[in-house]
Amino acid sequence: MQSNQIVIVGGGVIGLSAAWRLAAAGHAVRLVDRTPGRGASWVAGGMLAPVTEAWPGEEASLHLGEESLRRWPAFAEALAAEGGDPGLSTAGTVVVAFDRGDADQLAVVAEYLAKVGRAAEWLTSRQLRGVEAGLGSVRGGLLVPGDLGVDNRKLLRSLQVAAARRGVEFVEDNATAIEPGRVRTPAADLDCDVVVLAAGAHSGGLHPKLADAVRPLKGEILRLRARRSSLSPPQRTVRAVVEGRPIYLVPRVDGELVVGATQYEAGFDETVGARGVRELLEGAERVFPSIGEYELVESAAGLRAASVDTLPFIGELEPGIFAATGHHRNGLLMAPVTADAIVASLSGEKPPAEVEAAHPERLEH
Protein backbone atom coordinates (compact mmCIF):
# COMPACT_ATOMS: atom_id res chain seq x y z
CA MET A 1 0.00 0.00 0.00
CA GLN A 2 1.28 3.45 -0.91
CA SER A 3 1.52 5.84 2.03
CA ASN A 4 -0.09 9.24 1.45
CA GLN A 5 0.25 12.66 3.00
CA ILE A 6 -3.37 13.35 3.96
CA VAL A 7 -5.03 16.49 5.27
CA ILE A 8 -8.46 16.03 6.82
CA VAL A 9 -10.63 19.14 7.02
CA GLY A 10 -13.00 18.85 9.99
CA GLY A 11 -12.55 17.47 13.48
CA GLY A 12 -15.99 16.11 14.31
CA VAL A 13 -16.71 12.42 14.72
CA ILE A 14 -16.29 11.73 10.99
CA GLY A 15 -12.99 13.59 10.62
CA LEU A 16 -11.54 12.13 13.82
CA SER A 17 -12.60 8.58 12.92
CA ALA A 18 -11.07 8.90 9.46
CA ALA A 19 -7.88 10.39 10.91
CA TRP A 20 -7.46 7.57 13.42
CA ARG A 21 -8.14 4.82 10.87
CA LEU A 22 -5.97 6.38 8.16
CA ALA A 23 -3.05 6.87 10.53
CA ALA A 24 -3.42 3.28 11.74
CA ALA A 25 -3.24 2.18 8.10
CA GLY A 26 0.14 3.87 7.72
CA HIS A 27 -0.70 7.26 6.23
CA ALA A 28 0.73 10.56 7.45
CA VAL A 29 -2.30 12.55 8.61
CA ARG A 30 -2.91 16.15 9.57
CA LEU A 31 -6.33 17.23 10.81
CA VAL A 32 -7.43 20.85 10.44
CA ASP A 33 -10.05 22.21 12.84
CA ARG A 34 -9.96 25.20 15.19
CA THR A 35 -11.80 23.24 17.90
CA PRO A 36 -11.50 19.50 17.21
CA GLY A 37 -14.00 17.30 19.00
CA ARG A 38 -16.65 20.01 19.27
CA GLY A 39 -19.29 21.18 16.78
CA ALA A 40 -22.40 19.13 16.06
CA SER A 41 -20.78 15.92 17.31
CA TRP A 42 -20.37 17.44 20.79
CA VAL A 43 -24.11 18.10 21.13
CA ALA A 44 -25.33 14.86 19.57
CA GLY A 45 -27.63 12.42 21.34
CA GLY A 46 -25.47 9.40 20.59
CA MET A 47 -28.15 7.14 19.11
CA LEU A 48 -26.88 4.41 16.77
CA ALA A 49 -30.30 3.55 15.46
CA PRO A 50 -30.75 2.92 11.74
CA VAL A 51 -33.97 0.96 12.26
CA THR A 52 -35.77 3.63 14.27
CA GLU A 53 -34.53 6.30 11.82
CA ALA A 54 -35.92 4.30 8.89
CA TRP A 55 -38.65 5.61 6.63
CA PRO A 56 -40.19 4.26 3.39
CA GLY A 57 -38.21 5.41 0.38
CA GLU A 58 -34.93 5.78 2.30
CA GLU A 59 -33.73 2.20 1.93
CA ALA A 60 -30.20 3.21 0.88
CA SER A 61 -29.75 5.14 4.13
CA LEU A 62 -31.12 2.19 6.11
CA HIS A 63 -28.71 -0.26 4.48
CA LEU A 64 -25.73 2.04 4.96
CA GLY A 65 -26.66 2.65 8.59
CA GLU A 66 -27.11 -1.04 9.30
CA GLU A 67 -23.75 -1.87 7.77
CA SER A 68 -22.10 0.73 9.99
CA LEU A 69 -24.00 -0.57 13.03
CA ARG A 70 -22.53 -4.03 12.37
CA ARG A 71 -19.07 -2.47 12.48
CA TRP A 72 -19.65 -0.54 15.70
CA PRO A 73 -18.79 -3.23 18.30
CA ALA A 74 -15.37 -3.94 16.75
CA PHE A 75 -14.81 -0.21 16.18
CA ALA A 76 -15.58 0.53 19.85
CA GLU A 77 -13.40 -2.32 21.08
CA ALA A 78 -10.40 -1.16 19.04
CA LEU A 79 -10.97 2.43 20.12
CA ALA A 80 -11.19 1.49 23.79
CA ALA A 81 -7.79 -0.21 23.50
CA GLU A 82 -6.14 2.85 21.97
CA GLY A 83 -8.05 5.85 23.26
CA GLY A 84 -10.30 4.86 26.17
CA ASP A 85 -13.85 3.64 26.63
CA PRO A 86 -16.24 5.38 24.17
CA GLY A 87 -19.31 4.43 26.21
CA LEU A 88 -21.07 1.99 23.88
CA SER A 89 -24.55 0.94 25.08
CA THR A 90 -26.46 -2.17 24.00
CA ALA A 91 -29.68 -1.42 25.89
CA GLY A 92 -31.79 -0.82 22.77
CA THR A 93 -34.56 1.66 22.00
CA VAL A 94 -38.24 2.09 22.65
CA VAL A 95 -40.22 4.28 20.25
CA VAL A 96 -43.49 5.58 21.68
CA ALA A 97 -46.52 7.44 20.34
CA PHE A 98 -48.21 10.05 22.52
CA ASP A 99 -51.66 10.29 20.88
CA ARG A 100 -53.74 8.56 18.20
CA GLY A 101 -52.27 10.59 15.35
CA ASP A 102 -48.75 9.82 16.53
CA ALA A 103 -49.65 6.14 16.83
CA ASP A 104 -50.95 6.12 13.25
CA GLN A 105 -47.67 7.61 12.06
CA LEU A 106 -45.64 5.10 14.03
CA ALA A 107 -47.77 2.26 12.65
CA VAL A 108 -46.56 3.22 9.16
CA VAL A 109 -42.97 2.80 10.36
CA ALA A 110 -43.81 -0.52 12.03
CA GLU A 111 -45.44 -1.84 8.85
CA TYR A 112 -42.46 -0.74 6.80
CA LEU A 113 -39.94 -2.37 9.14
CA ALA A 114 -41.90 -5.63 9.09
CA LYS A 115 -41.98 -5.50 5.29
CA VAL A 116 -38.19 -5.16 5.05
CA GLY A 117 -37.62 -7.80 7.72
CA ARG A 118 -36.24 -5.61 10.52
CA ALA A 119 -36.70 -6.59 14.17
CA ALA A 120 -39.17 -4.33 15.98
CA GLU A 121 -41.93 -5.48 18.34
CA TRP A 122 -45.17 -3.50 18.79
CA LEU A 123 -46.10 -3.02 22.46
CA THR A 124 -49.28 -1.69 24.06
CA SER A 125 -49.09 1.23 26.49
CA ARG A 126 -49.27 -1.20 29.43
CA GLN A 127 -46.47 -3.33 27.97
CA LEU A 128 -44.34 -0.23 27.38
CA ARG A 129 -44.63 0.84 31.00
CA GLY A 130 -43.56 -2.67 31.96
CA VAL A 131 -40.39 -2.09 29.95
CA GLU A 132 -39.82 1.51 31.12
CA ALA A 133 -41.73 2.24 34.32
CA GLY A 134 -41.40 6.02 34.12
CA LEU A 135 -43.26 6.45 30.84
CA GLY A 136 -46.39 8.58 30.89
CA SER A 137 -49.74 8.13 29.14
CA VAL A 138 -48.57 6.88 25.77
CA ARG A 139 -50.66 5.05 23.16
CA GLY A 140 -48.21 2.32 22.32
CA GLY A 141 -44.92 1.87 20.55
CA LEU A 142 -42.05 -0.26 19.31
CA LEU A 143 -39.33 -2.11 21.16
CA VAL A 144 -36.15 -2.23 19.04
CA PRO A 145 -33.57 -4.37 20.84
CA GLY A 146 -30.89 -4.17 18.15
CA ASP A 147 -30.24 -0.44 18.36
CA LEU A 148 -27.03 0.70 20.05
CA GLY A 149 -26.01 3.97 21.62
CA VAL A 150 -22.77 5.76 22.45
CA ASP A 151 -21.72 8.54 24.79
CA ASN A 152 -20.78 11.11 22.17
CA ARG A 153 -18.44 13.10 24.40
CA LYS A 154 -16.55 10.04 25.63
CA LEU A 155 -16.33 8.94 22.00
CA LEU A 156 -14.85 12.24 20.82
CA ARG A 157 -12.28 12.29 23.60
CA SER A 158 -11.32 8.68 22.86
CA LEU A 159 -10.90 9.42 19.16
CA GLN A 160 -8.66 12.40 19.86
CA VAL A 161 -6.43 10.34 22.15
CA ALA A 162 -6.28 7.39 19.73
CA ALA A 163 -5.54 9.63 16.73
CA ALA A 164 -2.76 11.45 18.59
CA ARG A 165 -1.22 8.15 19.66
CA ARG A 166 -1.21 7.07 16.01
CA GLY A 167 0.71 10.21 15.09
CA VAL A 168 -2.05 12.45 13.73
CA GLU A 169 -0.96 16.10 13.74
CA PHE A 170 -3.68 18.51 14.85
CA VAL A 171 -3.68 21.90 13.14
CA GLU A 172 -5.97 24.10 15.23
CA ASP A 173 -7.08 26.49 12.52
CA ASN A 174 -9.92 26.85 10.02
CA ALA A 175 -9.60 25.83 6.40
CA THR A 176 -10.46 28.72 4.09
CA ALA A 177 -10.11 26.86 0.78
CA ILE A 178 -9.22 23.43 -0.53
CA GLU A 179 -7.85 22.27 -3.85
CA PRO A 180 -6.12 19.11 -5.04
CA GLY A 181 -2.85 18.90 -3.18
CA ARG A 182 -3.43 21.85 -0.86
CA VAL A 183 -5.50 23.13 2.04
CA ARG A 184 -5.37 26.84 2.79
CA THR A 185 -5.69 28.26 6.30
CA PRO A 186 -5.17 31.82 7.59
CA ALA A 187 -1.79 30.76 8.98
CA ALA A 188 -0.36 28.59 6.21
CA ASP A 189 -0.90 26.47 3.11
CA LEU A 190 -0.78 22.75 3.85
CA ASP A 191 0.49 20.63 0.96
CA CYS A 192 -0.63 17.02 0.69
CA ASP A 193 -1.42 14.13 -1.63
CA VAL A 194 -5.07 13.83 -0.62
CA VAL A 195 -7.64 16.09 1.02
CA VAL A 196 -10.54 14.53 2.95
CA LEU A 197 -13.40 17.01 3.33
CA ALA A 198 -15.23 16.21 6.57
CA ALA A 199 -16.29 19.70 7.60
CA GLY A 200 -19.93 18.86 8.25
CA ALA A 201 -22.34 21.72 7.63
CA HIS A 202 -19.45 23.93 6.44
CA SER A 203 -18.49 21.53 3.64
CA GLY A 204 -20.72 23.24 1.10
CA GLY A 205 -18.62 26.38 1.33
CA LEU A 206 -15.38 24.54 0.61
CA HIS A 207 -16.14 22.72 -2.64
CA PRO A 208 -18.40 23.85 -5.52
CA LYS A 209 -19.92 20.40 -6.05
CA LEU A 210 -21.32 20.50 -2.52
CA ALA A 211 -22.43 24.13 -2.55
CA ASP A 212 -26.11 23.26 -3.06
CA ALA A 213 -25.89 19.71 -1.76
CA VAL A 214 -24.96 20.17 1.92
CA ARG A 215 -26.61 22.72 4.18
CA PRO A 216 -26.74 23.43 7.93
CA LEU A 217 -29.77 22.20 9.86
CA LYS A 218 -29.91 23.53 13.41
CA GLY A 219 -30.70 21.22 16.31
CA GLU A 220 -30.96 22.00 20.02
CA ILE A 221 -30.39 19.63 22.94
CA LEU A 222 -30.79 19.74 26.70
CA ARG A 223 -28.87 17.85 29.35
CA LEU A 224 -30.67 17.11 32.60
CA ARG A 225 -29.74 15.27 35.76
CA ALA A 226 -32.02 13.27 38.04
CA ARG A 227 -32.44 14.43 41.63
CA ARG A 228 -32.69 12.12 44.62
CA SER A 229 -36.45 12.66 44.80
CA SER A 230 -37.09 11.89 41.11
CA LEU A 231 -37.24 8.68 39.14
CA SER A 232 -34.00 7.55 37.55
CA PRO A 233 -33.61 8.12 33.80
CA PRO A 234 -34.95 5.39 31.50
CA GLN A 235 -32.70 2.40 30.92
CA ARG A 236 -33.07 2.55 27.14
CA THR A 237 -33.14 5.34 24.63
CA VAL A 238 -36.71 6.60 24.36
CA ARG A 239 -37.77 8.07 21.03
CA ALA A 240 -41.20 9.59 20.72
CA VAL A 241 -43.53 11.51 18.47
CA VAL A 242 -45.49 14.11 20.45
CA GLU A 243 -48.20 15.84 18.43
CA GLY A 244 -46.16 15.34 15.29
CA ARG A 245 -42.82 16.50 16.73
CA PRO A 246 -40.02 13.96 17.22
CA ILE A 247 -38.16 13.90 20.52
CA TYR A 248 -35.60 11.60 22.11
CA LEU A 249 -34.38 10.91 25.63
CA VAL A 250 -30.95 9.27 25.85
CA PRO A 251 -29.64 8.13 29.26
CA ARG A 252 -26.01 8.41 30.30
CA VAL A 253 -24.35 6.15 32.86
CA ASP A 254 -23.60 9.12 35.15
CA GLY A 255 -27.31 9.82 35.69
CA GLU A 256 -27.62 12.52 33.06
CA LEU A 257 -30.29 12.48 30.37
CA VAL A 258 -29.86 14.03 26.93
CA VAL A 259 -33.07 15.42 25.44
CA GLY A 260 -33.36 16.50 21.81
CA ALA A 261 -33.78 17.48 19.19
CA THR A 262 -35.40 20.42 17.56
CA GLN A 263 -34.76 20.94 13.87
CA TYR A 264 -34.69 24.30 12.11
CA GLU A 265 -33.58 25.88 8.88
CA ALA A 266 -31.59 28.70 10.50
CA GLY A 267 -28.41 29.02 8.47
CA PHE A 268 -25.31 29.00 10.65
CA ASP A 269 -27.03 30.33 13.77
CA GLU A 270 -25.93 28.26 16.79
CA THR A 271 -27.77 30.13 19.52
CA VAL A 272 -30.29 28.31 21.72
CA GLY A 273 -33.84 29.62 21.38
CA ALA A 274 -36.36 29.84 24.23
CA ARG A 275 -39.02 28.23 22.04
CA GLY A 276 -36.82 25.22 21.36
CA VAL A 277 -36.10 24.72 25.06
CA ARG A 278 -39.81 24.98 25.87
CA GLU A 279 -40.79 22.48 23.17
CA LEU A 280 -38.16 19.98 24.30
CA LEU A 281 -39.13 20.20 27.96
CA GLU A 282 -42.86 20.01 27.28
CA GLY A 283 -42.51 17.07 24.93
CA ALA A 284 -40.11 15.20 27.20
CA GLU A 285 -42.31 15.70 30.27
CA ARG A 286 -45.34 14.30 28.45
CA VAL A 287 -43.41 11.16 27.61
CA PHE A 288 -41.47 10.84 30.89
CA PRO A 289 -43.24 12.98 33.54
CA SER A 290 -40.49 12.79 36.16
CA ILE A 291 -38.31 15.02 33.98
CA GLY A 292 -40.12 18.00 35.48
CA GLU A 293 -38.20 17.33 38.70
CA TYR A 294 -34.78 17.03 37.04
CA GLU A 295 -32.01 19.60 37.19
CA LEU A 296 -31.35 21.38 33.88
CA VAL A 297 -27.56 21.41 33.50
CA GLU A 298 -26.99 22.42 29.87
CA SER A 299 -28.65 23.72 26.74
CA ALA A 300 -26.76 23.76 23.44
CA ALA A 301 -27.25 23.93 19.69
CA GLY A 302 -25.37 22.34 16.80
CA LEU A 303 -25.50 22.34 13.02
CA ARG A 304 -26.21 19.02 11.36
CA ALA A 305 -24.87 18.58 7.85
CA ALA A 306 -28.06 17.87 5.92
CA SER A 307 -27.78 16.51 2.39
CA VAL A 308 -30.21 16.89 -0.48
CA ASP A 309 -31.40 13.26 -0.33
CA THR A 310 -30.75 12.02 3.26
CA LEU A 311 -27.63 10.11 2.12
CA PRO A 312 -24.15 11.36 3.00
CA PHE A 313 -21.42 12.00 0.45
CA ILE A 314 -18.62 9.45 0.77
CA GLY A 315 -16.06 9.15 -2.01
CA GLU A 316 -13.96 11.05 -4.51
CA LEU A 317 -15.20 14.53 -5.45
CA GLU A 318 -12.34 15.00 -7.89
CA PRO A 319 -8.84 13.53 -8.14
CA GLY A 320 -7.11 14.19 -4.83
CA ILE A 321 -10.21 15.31 -2.90
CA PHE A 322 -12.50 12.91 -1.04
CA ALA A 323 -15.80 13.77 0.61
CA ALA A 324 -16.95 12.41 3.97
CA THR A 325 -19.83 14.69 4.84
CA GLY A 326 -23.59 15.26 4.73
CA HIS A 327 -24.47 12.64 7.35
CA HIS A 328 -27.43 14.63 8.74
CA ARG A 329 -28.66 12.89 11.95
CA ASN A 330 -26.40 9.87 11.48
CA GLY A 331 -22.83 11.08 11.82
CA LEU A 332 -22.08 9.03 14.92
CA LEU A 333 -23.84 5.98 13.51
CA MET A 334 -22.04 6.08 10.17
CA ALA A 335 -18.57 6.98 11.46
CA PRO A 336 -17.13 3.43 11.26
CA VAL A 337 -18.32 2.66 7.73
CA THR A 338 -17.33 6.12 6.48
CA ALA A 339 -13.83 5.85 7.90
CA ASP A 340 -13.43 2.31 6.55
CA ALA A 341 -14.61 3.43 3.10
CA ILE A 342 -12.05 6.24 2.97
CA VAL A 343 -9.27 3.91 4.10
CA ALA A 344 -10.26 1.32 1.51
CA SER A 345 -10.38 3.88 -1.30
CA LEU A 346 -6.92 5.22 -0.47
CA SER A 347 -5.53 1.69 -0.13
CA GLY A 348 -6.68 0.62 -3.59
CA GLU A 349 -9.40 -1.61 -2.18
CA LYS A 350 -13.13 -1.67 -2.78
CA PRO A 351 -15.21 0.19 -0.18
CA PRO A 352 -18.17 -1.57 1.45
CA ALA A 353 -20.94 -2.18 -1.10
CA GLU A 354 -23.49 -0.16 0.89
CA VAL A 355 -21.35 2.97 0.44
CA GLU A 356 -21.79 2.95 -3.33
CA ALA A 357 -25.16 4.74 -3.15
CA ALA A 358 -23.50 7.55 -1.17
CA HIS A 359 -20.84 8.35 -3.79
CA PRO A 360 -20.74 12.06 -4.78
CA GLU A 361 -21.01 11.13 -8.46
CA ARG A 362 -24.80 11.04 -8.01
CA LEU A 363 -24.67 14.85 -7.99
CA GLU A 364 -23.85 14.74 -11.71
CA HIS A 365 -27.05 12.92 -12.71
Secondary structure as GFF3:
##gff-version 3
##sequence-region A 1 365
A	DSSP	beta_strand	5	9	.	.	.	ID=ss1
A	DSSP	alpha_helix	13	24	.	.	.	ID=ss2
A	DSSP	beta_strand	28	32	.	.	.	ID=ss3
A	DSSP	alpha_helix	39	42	.	.	.	ID=ss4
A	DSSP	beta_strand	47	48	.	.	.	ID=ss5
A	DSSP	alpha_helix	59	83	.	.	.	ID=ss6
A	DSSP	beta_strand	88	89	.	.	.	ID=ss7
A	DSSP	beta_strand	93	97	.	.	.	ID=ss8
A	DSSP	alpha_helix	100	115	.	.	.	ID=ss9
A	DSSP	beta_strand	121	124	.	.	.	ID=ss10
A	DSSP	alpha_helix	125	131	.	.	.	ID=ss11
A	DSSP	beta_strand	140	144	.	.	.	ID=ss12
A	DSSP	beta_strand	148	150	.	.	.	ID=ss13
A	DSSP	alpha_helix	152	165	.	.	.	ID=ss14
A	DSSP	beta_strand	169	171	.	.	.	ID=ss15
A	DSSP	beta_strand	177	179	.	.	.	ID=ss16
A	DSSP	beta_strand	182	184	.	.	.	ID=ss17
A	DSSP	beta_strand	189	191	.	.	.	ID=ss18
A	DSSP	beta_strand	194	197	.	.	.	ID=ss19
A	DSSP	three_ten_helix	200	205	.	.	.	ID=ss20
A	DSSP	three_ten_helix	208	210	.	.	.	ID=ss21
A	DSSP	beta_strand	214	225	.	.	.	ID=ss22
A	DSSP	beta_strand	237	242	.	.	.	ID=ss23
A	DSSP	beta_strand	245	251	.	.	.	ID=ss24
A	DSSP	beta_strand	256	260	.	.	.	ID=ss25
A	DSSP	alpha_helix	274	287	.	.	.	ID=ss26
A	DSSP	three_ten_helix	289	293	.	.	.	ID=ss27
A	DSSP	beta_strand	295	307	.	.	.	ID=ss28
A	DSSP	beta_strand	313	318	.	.	.	ID=ss29
A	DSSP	beta_strand	321	325	.	.	.	ID=ss30
A	DSSP	three_ten_helix	328	330	.	.	.	ID=ss31
A	DSSP	alpha_helix	331	346	.	.	.	ID=ss32
A	DSSP	three_ten_helix	353	358	.	.	.	ID=ss33
A	DSSP	three_ten_helix	360	364	.	.	.	ID=ss34
###
